[in-house]
Amino acid sequence: MLKQRTAGALASVPDRFSQQGGPISMKDRETLSLNDVVTYLSKEIADRQQTLREELAKGYQEMAAFNLNMAEEMLMIETEAEHALLRQVSGV
């Protein structure tokens, strides 16, 4: 039963390897083990996670100045609104 399930996985995953640009010959495709496939895909996932982290860090750095500017503007508006409310409440 296990052999039947893994045979389908081993037959379909090597096609994915070749799409990624990996140099896998037809002979190598026949000799790939499940461990090789898992190792390859684990490395691919780790690389994608690292790329995503780098892109997120870059995005946060690019937005930092914009966010600081917005916070400063909102602070001034909140302060002005608070003073206006205090004037209305005190009757001045």
TIRO-2110 file (N, C-alpha, C; in Angstrom, 1 decimal):
// TIRO-2110
0.8, -1.2, 0.0, N, 1, A
0.0, 0.0, 0.0, CA, 1, A
0.9, 1.3, 0.0, C, 1, A
1.9, 1.3, 0.9, N, 2, A
2.7, 2.5, 1.0, CA, 2, A
3.5, 2.6, -0.3, C, 2, A
4.0, 1.5, -0.9, N, 3, A
4.7, 1.6, -2.2, CA, 3, A
3.9, 2.2, -3.3, C, 3, A
2.6, 1.9, -3.3, N, 4, A
1.7, 2.4, -4.4, CA, 4, A
1.5, 4.0, -4.2, C, 4, A
1.4, 4.4, -2.9, N, 5, A
1.2, 5.8, -2.6, CA, 5, A
2.5, 6.6, -3.0, C, 5, A
3.6, 6.1, -2.6, N, 6, A
4.9, 6.8, -2.9, CA, 6, A
5.3, 6.7, -4.3, C, 6, A
4.8, 5.7, -5.0, N, 7, A
5.2, 5.6, -6.5, CA, 7, A
4.5, 6.8, -7.2, C, 7, A
3.3, 7.1, -6.9, N, 8, A
2.6, 8.2, -7.5, CA, 8, A
3.3, 9.6, -7.2, C, 8, A
3.8, 9.7, -6.0, N, 9, A
4.4, 10.9, -5.5, CA, 9, A
5.8, 11.1, -6.3, C, 9, A
6.5, 10.0, -6.4, N, 10, A
7.8, 10.0, -7.0, CA, 10, A
7.7, 10.2, -8.5, C, 10, A
6.6, 9.8, -9.1, N, 11, A
6.4, 10.0, -10.5, CA, 11, A
6.0, 11.5, -10.9, C, 11, A
5.3, 12.2, -10.0, N, 12, A
4.9, 13.5, -10.3, CA, 12, A
5.9, 14.6, -9.8, C, 12, A
6.6, 14.4, -8.7, N, 13, A
7.4, 15.4, -8.2, CA, 13, A
8.6, 15.7, -9.1, C, 13, A
9.3, 14.7, -9.7, N, 14, A
10.4, 15.1, -10.6, CA, 14, A
10.1, 16.0, -11.7, C, 14, A
8.9, 16.0, -12.2, N, 15, A
8.5, 17.0, -13.3, CA, 15, A
8.6, 18.4, -12.7, C, 15, A
8.2, 18.5, -11.4, N, 16, A
8.3, 19.8, -10.8, CA, 16, A
9.7, 20.3, -10.6, C, 16, A
10.6, 19.3, -10.4, N, 17, A
12.0, 19.7, -10.3, CA, 17, A
12.5, 20.3, -11.5, C, 17, A
12.2, 19.7, -12.7, N, 18, A
12.7, 20.2, -13.9, CA, 18, A
12.1, 21.6, -14.3, C, 18, A
10.9, 21.9, -13.8, N, 19, A
10.3, 23.2, -14.0, CA, 19, A
11.0, 24.2, -13.2, C, 19, A
11.6, 23.9, -12.1, N, 20, A
12.4, 24.8, -11.3, CA, 20, A
13.8, 25.0, -11.8, C, 20, A
14.1, 24.4, -12.9, N, 21, A
15.4, 24.6, -13.5, CA, 21, A
16.5, 23.6, -13.0, C, 21, A
16.1, 22.6, -12.2, N, 22, A
17.1, 21.7, -11.7, CA, 22, A
17.6, 20.7, -12.8, C, 22, A
18.8, 20.5, -12.8, N, 23, A
19.4, 19.6, -13.9, CA, 23, A
19.2, 18.1, -13.5, C, 23, A
18.0, 17.6, -13.8, N, 24, A
17.7, 16.2, -13.5, CA, 24, A
17.5, 15.4, -14.8, C, 24, A
18.4, 14.4, -15.0, N, 25, A
18.2, 13.6, -16.2, CA, 25, A
17.1, 12.6, -16.0, C, 25, A
16.8, 11.9, -17.1, N, 26, A
15.7, 10.8, -17.0, CA, 26, A
16.2, 9.7, -16.1, C, 26, A
17.5, 9.4, -16.2, N, 27, A
18.0, 8.3, -15.3, CA, 27, A
17.9, 8.7, -13.8, C, 27, A
18.2, 10.0, -13.5, N, 28, A
18.1, 10.4, -12.2, CA, 28, A
16.7, 10.4, -11.7, C, 28, A
15.7, 10.7, -12.6, N, 29, A
14.3, 10.8, -12.2, CA, 29, A
13.9, 9.4, -11.7, C, 29, A
14.4, 8.4, -12.3, N, 30, A
14.0, 7.0, -12.0, CA, 30, A
14.6, 6.6, -10.6, C, 30, A
15.7, 7.2, -10.2, N, 31, A
16.4, 6.7, -9.0, CA, 31, A
16.2, 7.6, -7.8, C, 31, A
15.4, 8.7, -8.0, N, 32, A
15.1, 9.6, -6.9, CA, 32, A
14.3, 8.8, -5.8, C, 32, A
14.7, 9.0, -4.6, N, 33, A
14.0, 8.4, -3.4, CA, 33, A
13.1, 9.5, -2.8, C, 33, A
12.2, 9.0, -2.0, N, 34, A
11.3, 9.9, -1.3, CA, 34, A
12.1, 10.9, -0.4, C, 34, A
13.2, 10.4, 0.2, N, 35, A
14.1, 11.3, 1.0, CA, 35, A
14.6, 12.4, 0.1, C, 35, A
15.1, 12.1, -1.1, N, 36, A
15.6, 13.2, -2.0, CA, 36, A
14.5, 14.2, -2.3, C, 36, A
13.3, 13.7, -2.5, N, 37, A
12.2, 14.7, -2.8, CA, 37, A
11.9, 15.5, -1.6, C, 37, A
11.8, 14.9, -0.5, N, 38, A
11.5, 15.7, 0.8, CA, 38, A
12.6, 16.7, 1.1, C, 38, A
13.9, 16.3, 0.9, N, 39, A
15.0, 17.2, 1.1, CA, 39, A
15.0, 18.4, 0.2, C, 39, A
14.7, 18.1, -1.1, N, 40, A
14.7, 19.2, -2.1, CA, 40, A
13.5, 20.2, -1.8, C, 40, A
12.4, 19.6, -1.5, N, 41, A
11.2, 20.5, -1.2, CA, 41, A
11.4, 21.3, 0.1, C, 41, A
12.0, 20.7, 1.1, N, 42, A
12.3, 21.4, 2.3, CA, 42, A
13.2, 22.6, 2.1, C, 42, A
14.2, 22.4, 1.3, N, 43, A
15.1, 23.5, 1.0, CA, 43, A
14.4, 24.6, 0.2, C, 43, A
13.6, 24.2, -0.7, N, 44, A
12.8, 25.1, -1.5, CA, 44, A
11.9, 26.0, -0.7, C, 44, A
11.2, 25.3, 0.3, N, 45, A
10.3, 26.0, 1.2, CA, 45, A
11.1, 27.0, 2.1, C, 45, A
12.3, 26.6, 2.6, N, 46, A
13.1, 27.4, 3.4, CA, 46, A
13.6, 28.6, 2.6, C, 46, A
14.0, 28.4, 1.3, N, 47, A
14.4, 29.6, 0.5, CA, 47, A
13.3, 30.5, 0.3, C, 47, A
12.1, 30.0, 0.0, N, 48, A
10.9, 30.9, -0.2, CA, 48, A
10.6, 31.7, 1.1, C, 48, A
10.7, 31.1, 2.3, N, 49, A
10.4, 31.8, 3.5, CA, 49, A
11.5, 32.9, 3.7, C, 49, A
12.7, 32.6, 3.4, N, 50, A
13.7, 33.6, 3.6, CA, 50, A
13.5, 34.8, 2.7, C, 50, A
13.1, 34.5, 1.4, N, 51, A
12.8, 35.6, 0.5, CA, 51, A
11.6, 36.4, 1.0, C, 51, A
10.6, 35.8, 1.5, N, 52, A
9.5, 36.5, 2.0, CA, 52, A
9.8, 37.4, 3.2, C, 52, A
10.7, 36.8, 4.1, N, 53, A
11.1, 37.7, 5.2, CA, 53, A
11.9, 38.9, 4.7, C, 53, A
12.7, 38.7, 3.8, N, 54, A
13.5, 39.9, 3.2, CA, 54, A
12.6, 40.9, 2.6, C, 54, A
11.6, 40.4, 1.8, N, 55, A
10.7, 41.3, 1.2, CA, 55, A
9.8, 42.1, 2.2, C, 55, A
9.4, 41.4, 3.3, N, 56, A
8.6, 42.1, 4.3, CA, 56, A
9.5, 43.1, 5.0, C, 56, A
10.7, 42.8, 5.3, N, 57, A
11.6, 43.7, 6.0, CA, 57, A
11.8, 45.0, 5.1, C, 57, A
12.0, 44.8, 3.9, N, 58, A
12.2, 45.9, 2.9, CA, 58, A
11.0, 46.7, 2.9, C, 58, A
9.8, 46.1, 2.9, N, 59, A
8.5, 46.9, 2.8, CA, 59, A
8.3, 47.7, 4.1, C, 59, A
8.7, 47.1, 5.2, N, 60, A
8.5, 47.9, 6.5, CA, 60, A
9.5, 49.1, 6.5, C, 60, A
10.7, 48.9, 6.0, N, 61, A
11.7, 50.0, 6.0, CA, 61, A
11.2, 51.1, 5.0, C, 61, A
10.7, 50.7, 3.9, N, 62, A
10.2, 51.7, 2.9, CA, 62, A
9.0, 52.5, 3.5, C, 62, A
8.2, 51.8, 4.3, N, 63, A
7.0, 52.5, 4.8, CA, 63, A
7.3, 53.3, 6.1, C, 63, A
8.4, 53.1, 6.7, N, 64, A
8.7, 53.8, 8.0, CA, 64, A
8.6, 55.3, 7.9, C, 64, A
9.1, 55.9, 7.0, N, 65, A
9.0, 57.4, 6.9, CA, 65, A
7.6, 57.9, 6.7, C, 65, A
6.9, 57.2, 5.8, N, 66, A
5.5, 57.5, 5.6, CA, 66, A
4.6, 57.4, 6.9, C, 66, A
4.8, 56.2, 7.6, N, 67, A
4.1, 56.0, 8.8, CA, 67, A
4.4, 57.1, 9.9, C, 67, A
5.7, 57.4, 10.0, N, 68, A
6.1, 58.5, 11.0, CA, 68, A
5.4, 59.8, 10.6, C, 68, A
5.4, 60.1, 9.4, N, 69, A
4.8, 61.4, 8.9, CA, 69, A
3.3, 61.4, 9.3, C, 69, A
2.6, 60.3, 9.0, N, 70, A
1.2, 60.2, 9.3, CA, 70, A
0.9, 60.3, 10.8, C, 70, A
1.8, 59.6, 11.6, N, 71, A
1.6, 59.7, 13.1, CA, 71, A
1.8, 61.1, 13.6, C, 71, A
2.8, 61.9, 13.0, N, 72, A
3.0, 63.2, 13.5, CA, 72, A
1.8, 64.1, 13.1, C, 72, A
1.3, 63.9, 11.9, N, 73, A
0.1, 64.7, 11.5, CA, 73, A
-1.1, 64.4, 12.3, C, 73, A
-1.3, 63.1, 12.6, N, 74, A
-2.5, 62.7, 13.4, CA, 74, A
-2.3, 63.2, 14.9, C, 74, A
-1.1, 63.3, 15.4, N, 75, A
-0.9, 63.8, 16.7, CA, 75, A
-1.3, 65.3, 16.8, C, 75, A
-0.9, 66.0, 15.8, N, 76, A
-1.3, 67.5, 15.8, CA, 76, A
-2.8, 67.6, 15.7, C, 76, A
-3.5, 66.8, 14.9, N, 77, A
-4.9, 66.9, 14.7, CA, 77, A
-5.6, 66.5, 16.0, C, 77, A
-5.1, 65.4, 16.7, N, 78, A
-5.7, 65.0, 18.0, CA, 78, A
-5.5, 66.1, 19.0, C, 78, A
-4.3, 66.7, 19.1, N, 79, A
-4.1, 67.7, 20.1, CA, 79, A
-5.0, 68.9, 19.8, C, 79, A
-5.2, 69.3, 18.6, N, 80, A
-6.1, 70.4, 18.3, CA, 80, A
-7.5, 70.1, 18.7, C, 80, A
-8.0, 68.8, 18.4, N, 81, A
-9.3, 68.4, 18.7, CA, 81, A
-9.5, 68.4, 20.2, C, 81, A
-8.5, 67.9, 21.0, N, 82, A
-8.6, 67.9, 22.4, CA, 82, A
-8.7, 69.3, 23.0, C, 82, A
-8.0, 70.3, 22.5, N, 83, A
-8.0, 71.7, 22.9, CA, 83, A
-9.4, 72.3, 22.6, C, 83, A
-9.9, 72.0, 21.4, N, 84, A
-11.3, 72.5, 21.1, CA, 84, A
-12.3, 71.9, 22.0, C, 84, A
-12.2, 70.6, 22.3, N, 85, A
-13.2, 70.0, 23.3, CA, 85, A
-13.1, 70.6, 24.6, C, 85, A
-11.9, 70.8, 25.1, N, 86, A
-11.7, 71.5, 26.4, CA, 86, A
-12.3, 72.9, 26.4, C, 86, A
-12.1, 73.6, 25.4, N, 87, A
-12.7, 75.0, 25.3, CA, 87, A
-14.2, 74.9, 25.3, C, 87, A
-14.8, 74.0, 24.6, N, 88, A
-16.3, 73.8, 24.6, CA, 88, A
-16.8, 73.4, 26.0, C, 88, A
-16.1, 72.5, 26.6, N, 89, A
-16.6, 72.0, 27.9, CA, 89, A
-16.4, 73.1, 29.0, C, 89, A
-15.4, 73.9, 28.9, N, 90, A
-15.1, 74.9, 29.9, CA, 90, A
-15.9, 76.2, 29.6, C, 90, A
-16.5, 76.3, 28.4, N, 91, A
-17.3, 77.4, 28.0, CA, 91, A
-16.5, 78.6, 27.6, C, 91, A
-15.3, 78.4, 27.2, N, 92, A
-14.4, 79.6, 26.8, CA, 92, A
-14.6, 79.8, 25.3, C, 92, A
END
